Amino acid sequence: MEARKKVRVEKIGKVISSKLEKSRVVLIERRVQHPIYKKYARKTRNVMAHDGKNISKEGDTVRIVQCRPLSKLKRWKIVEILERGEER
């Protein structure tokens, strides 16, 4: 029997809320082309991501990876911070 190869789904998004303990809300934005009119539209989605060390803040651009369910809404983990946001 063959061993299944796990595919890690990685996405890049922006942290829009860091009010929760060890959790962040990340906005993922993608561009989708209309099938008939060929115009591009932006589609966004908010996901909850696990941040065990509480190192990310609002406005940071982060790389997240899909993982097993960690809670009712959390299915992603923050792997690294690509760019720091503006300090308030």
Rosetta constraint file for C-alpha pairs under 8 A:
AtomPair CA 8 CA 65 HARMONIC 6.67 0.50
AtomPair CA 8 CA 66 HARMONIC 6.49 0.50
AtomPair CA 9 CA 65 HARMONIC 5.69 0.50
AtomPair CA 9 CA 66 HARMONIC 5.47 0.50
AtomPair CA 10 CA 63 HARMONIC 6.86 0.50
AtomPair CA 10 CA 64 HARMONIC 5.70 0.50
AtomPair CA 10 CA 65 HARMONIC 4.47 0.50
AtomPair CA 10 CA 66 HARMONIC 6.56 0.50
AtomPair CA 11 CA 28 HARMONIC 7.43 0.50
AtomPair CA 11 CA 63 HARMONIC 5.80 0.50
AtomPair CA 11 CA 64 HARMONIC 5.46 0.50
AtomPair CA 11 CA 65 HARMONIC 6.49 0.50
AtomPair CA 12 CA 28 HARMONIC 6.63 0.50
AtomPair CA 12 CA 61 HARMONIC 7.07 0.50
AtomPair CA 12 CA 62 HARMONIC 5.75 0.50
AtomPair CA 12 CA 63 HARMONIC 4.53 0.50
AtomPair CA 12 CA 64 HARMONIC 6.20 0.50
AtomPair CA 13 CA 26 HARMONIC 5.81 0.50
AtomPair CA 13 CA 27 HARMONIC 5.31 0.50
AtomPair CA 13 CA 28 HARMONIC 4.58 0.50
AtomPair CA 13 CA 29 HARMONIC 6.87 0.50
AtomPair CA 13 CA 61 HARMONIC 5.69 0.50
AtomPair CA 13 CA 62 HARMONIC 5.59 0.50
AtomPair CA 13 CA 63 HARMONIC 6.54 0.50
AtomPair CA 13 CA 64 HARMONIC 7.53 0.50
AtomPair CA 14 CA 26 HARMONIC 5.34 0.50
AtomPair CA 14 CA 27 HARMONIC 5.20 0.50
AtomPair CA 14 CA 28 HARMONIC 6.81 0.50
AtomPair CA 14 CA 58 HARMONIC 7.86 0.50
AtomPair CA 14 CA 59 HARMONIC 6.10 0.50
AtomPair CA 14 CA 60 HARMONIC 5.68 0.50
AtomPair CA 14 CA 61 HARMONIC 4.47 0.50
AtomPair CA 14 CA 62 HARMONIC 6.09 0.50
AtomPair CA 15 CA 24 HARMONIC 6.60 0.50
AtomPair CA 15 CA 25 HARMONIC 5.83 0.50
AtomPair CA 15 CA 26 HARMONIC 4.43 0.50
AtomPair CA 15 CA 27 HARMONIC 6.30 0.50
AtomPair CA 15 CA 56 HARMONIC 7.69 0.50
AtomPair CA 15 CA 57 HARMONIC 6.81 0.50
AtomPair CA 15 CA 58 HARMONIC 5.08 0.50
AtomPair CA 15 CA 59 HARMONIC 5.36 0.50
AtomPair CA 15 CA 60 HARMONIC 5.48 0.50
AtomPair CA 15 CA 61 HARMONIC 6.44 0.50
AtomPair CA 15 CA 62 HARMONIC 7.18 0.50
AtomPair CA 16 CA 24 HARMONIC 7.69 0.50
AtomPair CA 16 CA 25 HARMONIC 5.78 0.50
AtomPair CA 16 CA 26 HARMONIC 5.80 0.50
AtomPair CA 16 CA 27 HARMONIC 6.49 0.50
AtomPair CA 16 CA 58 HARMONIC 5.27 0.50
AtomPair CA 16 CA 59 HARMONIC 6.17 0.50
AtomPair CA 17 CA 24 HARMONIC 5.85 0.50
AtomPair CA 17 CA 25 HARMONIC 5.11 0.50
AtomPair CA 17 CA 26 HARMONIC 7.31 0.50
AtomPair CA 17 CA 57 HARMONIC 7.73 0.50
AtomPair CA 17 CA 58 HARMONIC 5.66 0.50
AtomPair CA 18 CA 23 HARMONIC 6.96 0.50
AtomPair CA 18 CA 24 HARMONIC 5.07 0.50
AtomPair CA 18 CA 25 HARMONIC 6.80 0.50
AtomPair CA 18 CA 56 HARMONIC 7.54 0.50
AtomPair CA 18 CA 57 HARMONIC 5.84 0.50
AtomPair CA 18 CA 58 HARMONIC 5.82 0.50
AtomPair CA 19 CA 23 HARMONIC 7.96 0.50
AtomPair CA 19 CA 24 HARMONIC 7.45 0.50
AtomPair CA 20 CA 24 HARMONIC 6.55 0.50
AtomPair CA 21 CA 54 HARMONIC 7.26 0.50
AtomPair CA 22 CA 50 HARMONIC 5.96 0.50
AtomPair CA 22 CA 51 HARMONIC 4.80 0.50
AtomPair CA 22 CA 52 HARMONIC 4.94 0.50
AtomPair CA 22 CA 53 HARMONIC 6.65 0.50
AtomPair CA 22 CA 54 HARMONIC 5.48 0.50
AtomPair CA 23 CA 48 HARMONIC 6.68 0.50
AtomPair CA 23 CA 49 HARMONIC 5.67 0.50
AtomPair CA 23 CA 50 HARMONIC 4.73 0.50
AtomPair CA 23 CA 51 HARMONIC 5.33 0.50
AtomPair CA 23 CA 52 HARMONIC 7.51 0.50
AtomPair CA 23 CA 54 HARMONIC 7.68 0.50
AtomPair CA 24 CA 48 HARMONIC 5.69 0.50
AtomPair CA 24 CA 49 HARMONIC 5.21 0.50
AtomPair CA 24 CA 50 HARMONIC 6.42 0.50
AtomPair CA 24 CA 51 HARMONIC 6.68 0.50
AtomPair CA 25 CA 46 HARMONIC 6.42 0.50
AtomPair CA 25 CA 47 HARMONIC 5.67 0.50
AtomPair CA 25 CA 48 HARMONIC 4.66 0.50
AtomPair CA 25 CA 49 HARMONIC 6.23 0.50
AtomPair CA 26 CA 46 HARMONIC 5.58 0.50
AtomPair CA 26 CA 47 HARMONIC 5.35 0.50
AtomPair CA 26 CA 48 HARMONIC 6.23 0.50
AtomPair CA 26 CA 49 HARMONIC 6.78 0.50
AtomPair CA 27 CA 44 HARMONIC 6.68 0.50
AtomPair CA 27 CA 45 HARMONIC 5.70 0.50
AtomPair CA 27 CA 46 HARMONIC 4.60 0.50
AtomPair CA 27 CA 47 HARMONIC 6.59 0.50
AtomPair CA 28 CA 44 HARMONIC 5.57 0.50
AtomPair CA 28 CA 45 HARMONIC 5.22 0.50
AtomPair CA 28 CA 46 HARMONIC 6.25 0.50
AtomPair CA 28 CA 47 HARMONIC 7.57 0.50
AtomPair CA 29 CA 42 HARMONIC 6.66 0.50
AtomPair CA 29 CA 43 HARMONIC 5.75 0.50
AtomPair CA 29 CA 44 HARMONIC 4.42 0.50
AtomPair CA 29 CA 45 HARMONIC 6.55 0.50
AtomPair CA 30 CA 42 HARMONIC 5.69 0.50
AtomPair CA 30 CA 43 HARMONIC 5.39 0.50
AtomPair CA 30 CA 44 HARMONIC 6.41 0.50
AtomPair CA 31 CA 40 HARMONIC 6.16 0.50
AtomPair CA 31 CA 41 HARMONIC 5.58 0.50
AtomPair CA 31 CA 42 HARMONIC 4.60 0.50
AtomPair CA 31 CA 43 HARMONIC 6.19 0.50
AtomPair CA 32 CA 40 HARMONIC 5.46 0.50
AtomPair CA 32 CA 41 HARMONIC 5.39 0.50
AtomPair CA 32 CA 42 HARMONIC 6.31 0.50
AtomPair CA 32 CA 43 HARMONIC 7.01 0.50
AtomPair CA 33 CA 38 HARMONIC 5.51 0.50
AtomPair CA 33 CA 39 HARMONIC 5.58 0.50
AtomPair CA 33 CA 40 HARMONIC 4.39 0.50
AtomPair CA 33 CA 41 HARMONIC 6.36 0.50
AtomPair CA 34 CA 38 HARMONIC 4.82 0.50
AtomPair CA 34 CA 39 HARMONIC 5.44 0.50
AtomPair CA 34 CA 40 HARMONIC 6.25 0.50
AtomPair CA 34 CA 41 HARMONIC 7.44 0.50
AtomPair CA 47 CA 73 HARMONIC 7.97 0.50
AtomPair CA 47 CA 74 HARMONIC 7.48 0.50
AtomPair CA 47 CA 76 HARMONIC 7.66 0.50
AtomPair CA 48 CA 73 HARMONIC 6.33 0.50
AtomPair CA 48 CA 74 HARMONIC 5.01 0.50
AtomPair CA 48 CA 75 HARMONIC 7.00 0.50
AtomPair CA 48 CA 76 HARMONIC 6.66 0.50
AtomPair CA 49 CA 64 HARMONIC 7.33 0.50
AtomPair CA 49 CA 74 HARMONIC 5.70 0.50
AtomPair CA 49 CA 75 HARMONIC 6.68 0.50
AtomPair CA 49 CA 76 HARMONIC 4.61 0.50
AtomPair CA 49 CA 77 HARMONIC 4.99 0.50
AtomPair CA 49 CA 78 HARMONIC 6.16 0.50
AtomPair CA 50 CA 74 HARMONIC 6.75 0.50
AtomPair CA 50 CA 76 HARMONIC 6.19 0.50
AtomPair CA 50 CA 77 HARMONIC 4.59 0.50
AtomPair CA 50 CA 78 HARMONIC 6.02 0.50
AtomPair CA 51 CA 55 HARMONIC 7.13 0.50
AtomPair CA 51 CA 56 HARMONIC 7.39 0.50
AtomPair CA 51 CA 77 HARMONIC 6.51 0.50
AtomPair CA 51 CA 78 HARMONIC 5.74 0.50
AtomPair CA 56 CA 60 HARMONIC 6.55 0.50
AtomPair CA 56 CA 81 HARMONIC 7.10 0.50
AtomPair CA 57 CA 85 HARMONIC 7.55 0.50
AtomPair CA 58 CA 85 HARMONIC 6.83 0.50
AtomPair CA 59 CA 84 HARMONIC 7.01 0.50
AtomPair CA 59 CA 85 HARMONIC 4.25 0.50
AtomPair CA 59 CA 86 HARMONIC 6.52 0.50
AtomPair CA 60 CA 81 HARMONIC 6.88 0.50
AtomPair CA 60 CA 82 HARMONIC 7.58 0.50
AtomPair CA 60 CA 83 HARMONIC 5.77 0.50
AtomPair CA 60 CA 84 HARMONIC 4.64 0.50
AtomPair CA 60 CA 85 HARMONIC 4.38 0.50
AtomPair CA 60 CA 86 HARMONIC 7.99 0.50
AtomPair CA 61 CA 81 HARMONIC 6.11 0.50
AtomPair CA 61 CA 82 HARMONIC 5.51 0.50
AtomPair CA 61 CA 83 HARMONIC 5.05 0.50
AtomPair CA 61 CA 84 HARMONIC 6.50 0.50
AtomPair CA 61 CA 85 HARMONIC 7.12 0.50
AtomPair CA 62 CA 78 HARMONIC 6.73 0.50
AtomPair CA 62 CA 79 HARMONIC 7.49 0.50
AtomPair CA 62 CA 80 HARMONIC 5.84 0.50
AtomPair CA 62 CA 81 HARMONIC 4.43 0.50
AtomPair CA 62 CA 82 HARMONIC 5.30 0.50
AtomPair CA 62 CA 83 HARMONIC 7.04 0.50
AtomPair CA 63 CA 78 HARMONIC 6.02 0.50
AtomPair CA 63 CA 79 HARMONIC 5.68 0.50
AtomPair CA 63 CA 80 HARMONIC 5.48 0.50
AtomPair CA 63 CA 81 HARMONIC 6.41 0.50
AtomPair CA 63 CA 82 HARMONIC 6.84 0.50
AtomPair CA 64 CA 76 HARMONIC 6.19 0.50
AtomPair CA 64 CA 77 HARMONIC 5.39 0.50
AtomPair CA 64 CA 78 HARMONIC 4.43 0.50
AtomPair CA 64 CA 79 HARMONIC 5.47 0.50
AtomPair CA 64 CA 80 HARMONIC 7.41 0.50
AtomPair CA 65 CA 76 HARMONIC 5.51 0.50
AtomPair CA 65 CA 77 HARMONIC 5.43 0.50
AtomPair CA 65 CA 78 HARMONIC 6.56 0.50
AtomPair CA 65 CA 79 HARMONIC 6.64 0.50
AtomPair CA 66 CA 75 HARMONIC 6.01 0.50
AtomPair CA 66 CA 76 HARMONIC 4.49 0.50
AtomPair CA 66 CA 77 HARMONIC 6.48 0.50
AtomPair CA 67 CA 75 HARMONIC 5.57 0.50
AtomPair CA 67 CA 76 HARMONIC 5.43 0.50
AtomPair CA 67 CA 77 HARMONIC 6.72 0.50
AtomPair CA 68 CA 75 HARMONIC 5.98 0.50
AtomPair CA 68 CA 76 HARMONIC 7.81 0.50
AtomPair CA 69 CA 73 HARMONIC 7.71 0.50
AtomPair CA 69 CA 74 HARMONIC 6.06 0.50
AtomPair CA 69 CA 75 HARMONIC 4.81 0.50
AtomPair CA 69 CA 76 HARMONIC 7.95 0.50
AtomPair CA 70 CA 74 HARMONIC 5.43 0.50
AtomPair CA 70 CA 75 HARMONIC 6.13 0.50
AtomPair CA 71 CA 75 HARMONIC 7.54 0.50
